[in-house]
Amino acid sequence: MGCGMIQSRVTSRGRTTIPRAVRIALGLKEGDCVAYAIDGDRVILARADAVDDPFATFTEWASATDAEACAKL
């Protein structure tokens, strides 16, 4: 692992704790689901709701005005 990477240990049952810094960075709380994507010899961990929402990356409609307009639909 490279310098500065956050680490956790895997138990004999394949379990690990998501480190606090990672939970904070992803905004994870108890009961949230996470998604894993395998990319060669790396794994990408993401909030599952961010992956399931196809519009999560669209920021052009993220203003307060847009939210207000959509609330009236």
N, CA, C and O atoms as CSV, one atom per row, in Angstrom:
chain,resi,resn,atom,element,x,y,z
A,1,MET,N,N,0.849,-1.199,0.000
A,1,MET,CA,C,0.000,0.000,0.000
A,1,MET,C,C,0.877,1.238,0.000
A,1,MET,O,O,1.972,1.244,0.562
A,2,GLY,N,N,0.382,2.273,-0.632
A,2,GLY,CA,C,1.136,3.501,-0.690
A,2,GLY,C,C,1.088,4.259,0.622
A,2,GLY,O,O,0.260,3.973,1.486
A,3,CYS,N,N,1.960,5.204,0.763
A,3,CYS,CA,C,1.998,6.018,1.973
A,3,CYS,C,C,0.694,6.773,2.156
A,3,CYS,O,O,0.110,7.271,1.193
A,4,GLY,N,N,0.253,6.853,3.374
A,4,GLY,CA,C,-0.927,7.636,3.688
A,4,GLY,C,C,-2.242,6.924,3.429
A,4,GLY,O,O,-3.303,7.508,3.650
A,5,MET,N,N,-2.207,5.672,2.964
A,5,MET,CA,C,-3.451,4.939,2.729
A,5,MET,C,C,-4.014,4.465,4.064
A,5,MET,O,O,-3.268,4.077,4.963
A,6,ILE,N,N,-5.329,4.504,4.178
A,6,ILE,CA,C,-6.010,4.048,5.382
A,6,ILE,C,C,-6.146,2.537,5.297
A,6,ILE,O,O,-6.483,2.000,4.241
A,7,GLN,N,N,-5.888,1.849,6.400
A,7,GLN,CA,C,-5.912,0.396,6.402
A,7,GLN,C,C,-6.878,-0.134,7.453
A,7,GLN,O,O,-7.173,0.540,8.440
A,8,SER,N,N,-7.365,-1.352,7.228
A,8,SER,CA,C,-8.099,-2.098,8.245
A,8,SER,C,C,-7.779,-3.571,8.048
A,8,SER,O,O,-7.349,-3.983,6.970
A,9,ARG,N,N,-7.989,-4.348,9.077
A,9,ARG,CA,C,-7.651,-5.769,9.041
A,9,ARG,C,C,-8.897,-6.607,8.736
A,9,ARG,O,O,-10.000,-6.273,9.169
A,10,VAL,N,N,-8.710,-7.695,7.987
A,10,VAL,CA,C,-9.791,-8.613,7.649
A,10,VAL,C,C,-9.764,-9.757,8.670
A,10,VAL,O,O,-8.704,-10.318,8.946
A,11,THR,N,N,-10.932,-10.101,9.231
A,11,THR,CA,C,-11.028,-11.189,10.199
A,11,THR,C,C,-11.074,-12.533,9.476
A,11,THR,O,O,-11.150,-12.583,8.249
A,12,SER,N,N,-11.026,-13.621,10.244
A,12,SER,CA,C,-11.084,-14.964,9.666
A,12,SER,C,C,-12.420,-15.219,8.974
A,12,SER,O,O,-12.529,-16.125,8.149
A,13,ARG,N,N,-13.429,-14.430,9.305
A,13,ARG,CA,C,-14.750,-14.572,8.676
A,13,ARG,C,C,-14.928,-13.597,7.505
A,13,ARG,O,O,-16.032,-13.469,6.975
A,14,GLY,N,N,-13.857,-12.910,7.098
A,14,GLY,CA,C,-13.917,-12.003,5.956
A,14,GLY,C,C,-14.508,-10.645,6.281
A,14,GLY,O,O,-14.884,-9.904,5.372
A,15,ARG,N,N,-14.597,-10.309,7.540
A,15,ARG,CA,C,-15.174,-9.025,7.945
A,15,ARG,C,C,-14.080,-8.000,8.208
A,15,ARG,O,O,-12.952,-8.338,8.565
A,16,THR,N,N,-14.446,-6.753,8.022
A,16,THR,CA,C,-13.540,-5.654,8.334
A,16,THR,C,C,-14.378,-4.474,8.795
A,16,THR,O,O,-15.572,-4.400,8.507
A,17,THR,N,N,-13.758,-3.566,9.503
A,17,THR,CA,C,-14.417,-2.334,9.917
A,17,THR,C,C,-14.039,-1.240,8.935
A,17,THR,O,O,-12.863,-1.068,8.615
A,18,ILE,N,N,-15.024,-0.503,8.458
A,18,ILE,CA,C,-14.722,0.645,7.597
A,18,ILE,C,C,-14.180,1.727,8.513
A,18,ILE,O,O,-14.882,2.172,9.422
A,19,PRO,N,N,-12.948,2.159,8.294
A,19,PRO,CA,C,-12.351,3.152,9.180
A,19,PRO,C,C,-13.186,4.440,9.272
A,19,PRO,O,O,-13.861,4.835,8.321
A,20,ARG,N,N,-13.118,5.065,10.425
A,20,ARG,CA,C,-13.905,6.268,10.705
A,20,ARG,C,C,-13.691,7.349,9.643
A,20,ARG,O,O,-14.654,7.970,9.191
A,21,ALA,N,N,-12.446,7.575,9.244
A,21,ALA,CA,C,-12.162,8.615,8.247
A,21,ALA,C,C,-12.879,8.332,6.928
A,21,ALA,O,O,-13.327,9.258,6.253
A,22,VAL,N,N,-12.988,7.057,6.561
A,22,VAL,CA,C,-13.684,6.683,5.325
A,22,VAL,C,C,-15.184,6.882,5.493
A,22,VAL,O,O,-15.847,7.405,4.598
A,23,ARG,N,N,-15.730,6.461,6.657
A,23,ARG,CA,C,-17.162,6.654,6.914
A,23,ARG,C,C,-17.533,8.126,6.866
A,23,ARG,O,O,-18.572,8.495,6.317
A,24,ILE,N,N,-16.690,8.959,7.436
A,24,ILE,CA,C,-16.946,10.408,7.417
A,24,ILE,C,C,-16.881,10.932,5.982
A,24,ILE,O,O,-17.756,11.686,5.555
A,25,ALA,N,N,-15.853,10.536,5.244
A,25,ALA,CA,C,-15.680,11.023,3.866
A,25,ALA,C,C,-16.866,10.642,2.984
A,25,ALA,O,O,-17.267,11.421,2.118
A,26,LEU,N,N,-17.435,9.446,3.196
A,26,LEU,CA,C,-18.564,8.990,2.387
A,26,LEU,C,C,-19.914,9.343,2.999
A,26,LEU,O,O,-20.958,9.114,2.388
A,27,GLY,N,N,-19.890,9.899,4.208
A,27,GLY,CA,C,-21.143,10.246,4.883
A,27,GLY,C,C,-21.935,9.011,5.286
A,27,GLY,O,O,-23.165,9.035,5.288
A,28,LEU,N,N,-21.234,7.929,5.627
A,28,LEU,CA,C,-21.897,6.681,5.994
A,28,LEU,C,C,-22.330,6.704,7.447
A,28,LEU,O,O,-21.630,7.225,8.315
A,29,LYS,N,N,-23.501,6.125,7.696
A,29,LYS,CA,C,-23.975,5.954,9.062
A,29,LYS,C,C,-24.531,4.545,9.200
A,29,LYS,O,O,-24.685,3.835,8.206
A,30,GLU,N,N,-24.829,4.141,10.418
A,30,GLU,CA,C,-25.329,2.798,10.673
A,30,GLU,C,C,-26.549,2.493,9.799
A,30,GLU,O,O,-27.477,3.296,9.705
A,31,GLY,N,N,-26.529,1.333,9.171
A,31,GLY,CA,C,-27.641,0.917,8.327
A,31,GLY,C,C,-27.479,1.259,6.861
A,31,GLY,O,O,-28.216,0.734,6.027
A,32,ASP,N,N,-26.527,2.133,6.516
A,32,ASP,CA,C,-26.292,2.476,5.118
A,32,ASP,C,C,-25.698,1.280,4.377
A,32,ASP,O,O,-25.027,0.440,4.977
A,33,CYS,N,N,-25.945,1.209,3.097
A,33,CYS,CA,C,-25.369,0.164,2.251
A,33,CYS,C,C,-24.201,0.741,1.462
A,33,CYS,O,O,-24.193,1.913,1.087
A,34,VAL,N,N,-23.219,-0.116,1.225
A,34,VAL,CA,C,-22.078,0.288,0.412
A,34,VAL,C,C,-21.998,-0.619,-0.808
A,34,VAL,O,O,-22.514,-1.737,-0.797
A,35,ALA,N,N,-21.358,-0.135,-1.844
A,35,ALA,CA,C,-21.169,-0.895,-3.077
A,35,ALA,C,C,-19.676,-0.994,-3.366
A,35,ALA,O,O,-18.910,-0.072,-3.083
A,36,TYR,N,N,-19.283,-2.117,-3.929
A,36,TYR,CA,C,-17.886,-2.360,-4.274
A,36,TYR,C,C,-17.776,-2.538,-5.780
A,36,TYR,O,O,-18.594,-3.227,-6.389
A,37,ALA,N,N,-16.768,-1.920,-6.379
A,37,ALA,CA,C,-16.466,-2.116,-7.796
A,37,ALA,C,C,-15.011,-2.560,-7.895
A,37,ALA,O,O,-14.119,-1.894,-7.370
A,38,ILE,N,N,-14.775,-3.677,-8.562
A,38,ILE,CA,C,-13.413,-4.184,-8.712
A,38,ILE,C,C,-12.814,-3.586,-9.967
A,38,ILE,O,O,-13.391,-3.678,-11.051
A,39,ASP,N,N,-11.642,-2.966,-9.814
A,39,ASP,CA,C,-10.936,-2.306,-10.900
A,39,ASP,C,C,-9.501,-2.824,-10.912
A,39,ASP,O,O,-8.605,-2.213,-10.330
A,40,GLY,N,N,-9.293,-3.960,-11.585
A,40,GLY,CA,C,-7.964,-4.572,-11.602
A,40,GLY,C,C,-7.601,-5.073,-10.221
A,40,GLY,O,O,-8.288,-5.930,-9.665
A,41,ASP,N,N,-6.516,-4.538,-9.659
A,41,ASP,CA,C,-6.089,-4.960,-8.323
A,41,ASP,C,C,-6.554,-3.985,-7.240
A,41,ASP,O,O,-6.008,-3.974,-6.136
A,42,ARG,N,N,-7.552,-3.177,-7.552
A,42,ARG,CA,C,-8.107,-2.206,-6.606
A,42,ARG,C,C,-9.605,-2.416,-6.474
A,42,ARG,O,O,-10.253,-2.969,-7.364
A,43,VAL,N,N,-10.139,-1.970,-5.359
A,43,VAL,CA,C,-11.577,-1.996,-5.143
A,43,VAL,C,C,-12.028,-0.586,-4.815
A,43,VAL,O,O,-11.403,0.104,-4.010
A,44,ILE,N,N,-13.112,-0.163,-5.441
A,44,ILE,CA,C,-13.680,1.153,-5.193
A,44,ILE,C,C,-14.890,0.960,-4.287
A,44,ILE,O,O,-15.799,0.195,-4.610
A,45,LEU,N,N,-14.897,1.649,-3.162
A,45,LEU,CA,C,-16.001,1.588,-2.205
A,45,LEU,C,C,-16.811,2.864,-2.345
A,45,LEU,O,O,-16.253,3.961,-2.337
A,46,ALA,N,N,-18.128,2.727,-2.473
A,46,ALA,CA,C,-18.992,3.900,-2.633
A,46,ALA,C,C,-20.274,3.690,-1.848
A,46,ALA,O,O,-20.635,2.561,-1.516
A,47,ARG,N,N,-20.951,4.777,-1.557
A,47,ARG,CA,C,-22.287,4.672,-0.972
A,47,ARG,C,C,-23.171,4.005,-2.008
A,47,ARG,O,O,-23.150,4.395,-3.176
A,48,ALA,N,N,-23.946,3.010,-1.610
A,48,ALA,CA,C,-24.794,2.294,-2.559
A,48,ALA,C,C,-25.863,3.208,-3.138
A,48,ALA,O,O,-26.220,3.055,-4.306
A,49,ASP,N,N,-26.385,4.152,-2.365
A,49,ASP,CA,C,-27.413,5.044,-2.897
A,49,ASP,C,C,-26.858,5.955,-3.976
A,49,ASP,O,O,-27.591,6.350,-4.882
A,50,ALA,N,N,-25.585,6.295,-3.898
A,50,ALA,CA,C,-24.969,7.125,-4.937
A,50,ALA,C,C,-24.842,6.338,-6.232
A,50,ALA,O,O,-24.937,6.906,-7.320
A,51,VAL,N,N,-24.626,5.028,-6.117
A,51,VAL,CA,C,-24.495,4.182,-7.294
A,51,VAL,C,C,-25.875,3.904,-7.895
A,51,VAL,O,O,-26.036,3.879,-9.116
A,52,ASP,N,N,-26.874,3.694,-7.021
A,52,ASP,CA,C,-28.207,3.347,-7.496
A,52,ASP,C,C,-28.939,4.525,-8.116
A,52,ASP,O,O,-29.868,4.326,-8.899
A,53,ASP,N,N,-28.543,5.738,-7.787
A,53,ASP,CA,C,-29.202,6.931,-8.303
A,53,ASP,C,C,-28.493,7.379,-9.571
A,53,ASP,O,O,-27.408,7.955,-9.484
A,54,PRO,N,N,-29.071,7.135,-10.757
A,54,PRO,CA,C,-28.385,7.497,-11.998
A,54,PRO,C,C,-28.212,9.007,-12.169
A,54,PRO,O,O,-27.424,9.444,-13.007
A,55,PHE,N,N,-28.931,9.799,-11.391
A,55,PHE,CA,C,-28.832,11.249,-11.502
A,55,PHE,C,C,-27.928,11.863,-10.441
A,55,PHE,O,O,-27.814,13.086,-10.368
A,56,ALA,N,N,-27.282,11.038,-9.617
A,56,ALA,CA,C,-26.458,11.531,-8.517
A,56,ALA,C,C,-25.308,12.411,-8.998
A,56,ALA,O,O,-24.854,13.286,-8.261
A,57,THR,N,N,-24.836,12.195,-10.209
A,57,THR,CA,C,-23.702,12.973,-10.703
A,57,THR,C,C,-24.123,14.220,-11.472
A,57,THR,O,O,-23.271,15.021,-11.857
A,58,PHE,N,N,-25.427,14.398,-11.702
A,58,PHE,CA,C,-25.895,15.578,-12.415
A,58,PHE,C,C,-26.030,16.743,-11.440
A,58,PHE,O,O,-26.886,16.720,-10.556
A,59,THR,N,N,-25.204,17.739,-11.596
A,59,THR,CA,C,-25.251,18.883,-10.682
A,59,THR,C,C,-25.938,20.089,-11.297
A,59,THR,O,O,-26.191,21.079,-10.610
A,60,GLU,N,N,-26.241,20.015,-12.590
A,60,GLU,CA,C,-26.829,21.187,-13.238
A,60,GLU,C,C,-28.242,21.504,-12.744
A,60,GLU,O,O,-28.747,22.603,-12.976
A,61,TRP,N,N,-28.887,20.539,-12.057
A,61,TRP,CA,C,-30.225,20.797,-11.506
A,61,TRP,C,C,-30.215,20.736,-9.985
A,61,TRP,O,O,-31.203,20.336,-9.369
A,62,ALA,N,N,-29.117,21.124,-9.389
A,62,ALA,CA,C,-28.965,20.975,-7.941
A,62,ALA,C,C,-29.139,22.284,-7.171
A,62,ALA,O,O,-28.810,22.342,-5.986
A,63,SER,N,N,-29.637,23.308,-7.804
A,63,SER,CA,C,-29.782,24.586,-7.096
A,63,SER,C,C,-31.038,24.585,-6.229
A,63,SER,O,O,-31.917,23.739,-6.392
A,64,ALA,N,N,-31.109,25.529,-5.321
A,64,ALA,CA,C,-32.285,25.678,-4.459
A,64,ALA,C,C,-33.524,25.997,-5.302
A,64,ALA,O,O,-34.622,25.533,-4.994
A,65,THR,N,N,-33.350,26.779,-6.350
A,65,THR,CA,C,-34.465,27.122,-7.242
A,65,THR,C,C,-35.026,25.873,-7.906
A,65,THR,O,O,-36.243,25.715,-8.011
A,66,ASP,N,N,-34.135,24.979,-8.359
A,66,ASP,CA,C,-34.581,23.734,-8.985
A,66,ASP,C,C,-35.311,22.854,-7.997
A,66,ASP,O,O,-36.348,22.278,-8.327
A,67,ALA,N,N,-34.781,22.741,-6.773
A,67,ALA,CA,C,-35.430,21.929,-5.742
A,67,ALA,C,C,-36.819,22.451,-5.435
A,67,ALA,O,O,-37.761,21.676,-5.266
A,68,GLU,N,N,-36.942,23.761,-5.364
A,68,GLU,CA,C,-38.239,24.393,-5.103
A,68,GLU,C,C,-39.227,24.109,-6.251
A,68,GLU,O,O,-40.392,23.792,-6.011
A,69,ALA,N,N,-38.752,24.226,-7.478
A,69,ALA,CA,C,-39.610,23.988,-8.644
A,69,ALA,C,C,-40.055,22.521,-8.702
A,69,ALA,O,O,-41.212,22.233,-9.007
A,70,CYS,N,N,-39.146,21.608,-8.411
A,70,CYS,CA,C,-39.487,20.189,-8.454
A,70,CYS,C,C,-40.436,19.806,-7.334
A,70,CYS,O,O,-41.241,18.890,-7.501
A,71,ALA,N,N,-40.362,20.481,-6.202
A,71,ALA,CA,C,-41.229,20.181,-5.076
A,71,ALA,C,C,-42.689,20.480,-5.408
A,71,ALA,O,O,-43.595,19.910,-4.801
A,72,LYS,N,N,-42.915,21.370,-6.367
A,72,LYS,CA,C,-44.276,21.756,-6.733
A,72,LYS,C,C,-44.883,20.818,-7.781
A,72,LYS,O,O,-46.056,20.966,-8.126
A,73,LEU,N,N,-44.125,19.880,-8.282
A,73,LEU,CA,C,-44.633,18.955,-9.319
A,73,LEU,C,C,-45.546,17.910,-8.740
A,73,LEU,O,O,-46.055,17.061,-9.471
